[in-house]
């Protein structure tokens, strides 16, 4: 609080004493006032088009969807879809002429460099699929692994359109032989003076993933945004986000996994506190998972009476069979109802349980069951990277009803 300096010519000592007293009262009031909330980080320029109210900005390359912003309409709009980049995106000029982008296809009988325009002549398919960062849920691990402390918002369900990878392989004469992996390489710029393998985004997944994979140029009915991998992204439905290569410039069918660090020693399931080893399981397929999105107590207690407990459930590579909801932290369960259209086994399903709640404290949880009668795990073992957390107990949320 700023006070006016004493003016003896006008007020004299009495006025000066009053000013000092007022200043003291002001300082005391200021000391007792609650501290101002810290300013929310602004959206970086390359994603300034996203909805600031719907996201949490952790860093310029890690932006999370708020739990309450998923809505109930299955598809996640681009302006609230999460961001996770391992390297800065290439210059935005690459989307000035999207059809001119080139991807080199190797490990086939007729290897070729294909433009997006070429790919558009080879076939077309559309798939709804969950896109989820490998570290989604990392913030719930008790071991506090390093990395962004994602909760549920490093995920979304989007619609991709592009050419099936199997069509491209067929058009180029089929596989050369001996391939066990599909390897995608991103088009990010590698900093000068370092071994490209130490930072490049290049991931290998089992060859079976080729059957469902797309080279996608469209997302949610629009050209794939530059921030999400446009002009061309390798989409591997059912596999965690890191395997869905942005700005894909090379697609190879290989006998061995990539030697890039992100494959060899990154994204491995290792015991807490230990370095990743190439012999440990790679972060590939996602796991059966669900969570509650609402109601929440973010804006204060929820009014007692009938409430609609809703959320999302995903089966990774399998269709879903059932979803249960608990309001007492898993002591008892009630079967909920899937709502909206079933967009296929790679998409998530919205669900709802209408229930009357009296005033009190509740703990909302959900657990999913897939078509093979597997139930979502209660807990995921801690691991050093904080990957693939799908335990229902960690994802439960408290609710105050008044």
Secondary structure, 3 states (H helix, E strand, C coil): CCCCCCCCCCCHHHHHHHHHHHHHHHHHHHHHCCCCCCCCCCCCHHHCCCCHHHEEEEECCEEEECHHHCCCCCCCCHHHCCEECCCCCCCHHHHCCHHHCEEEEECECCCEEEEHHHHCCCCCEEEEEEEECCCCCHHHCCCCCCCCCCCCCCEEEEEEEEEEHHHHHHHCCCECCCCCEEEEECCCCCCCCCCHHHCCCEEEEEHHHHHCCEEEEEECCEECCHHHCCCCEEECCCECHHHCCCCCCEEEEECCCCCCHHHHCCCECCCCCCCCCCCCCECCECCCEEEEEECCCCCCCECCEEEEEEEEEECCCCCEEEEEEECECCCCCEECEEECCCCCCCCCEEEEEEEEECCEEEEEEEEEEECCCCECCCCCCCCCCCCCCCCCCCCCEEEEEC
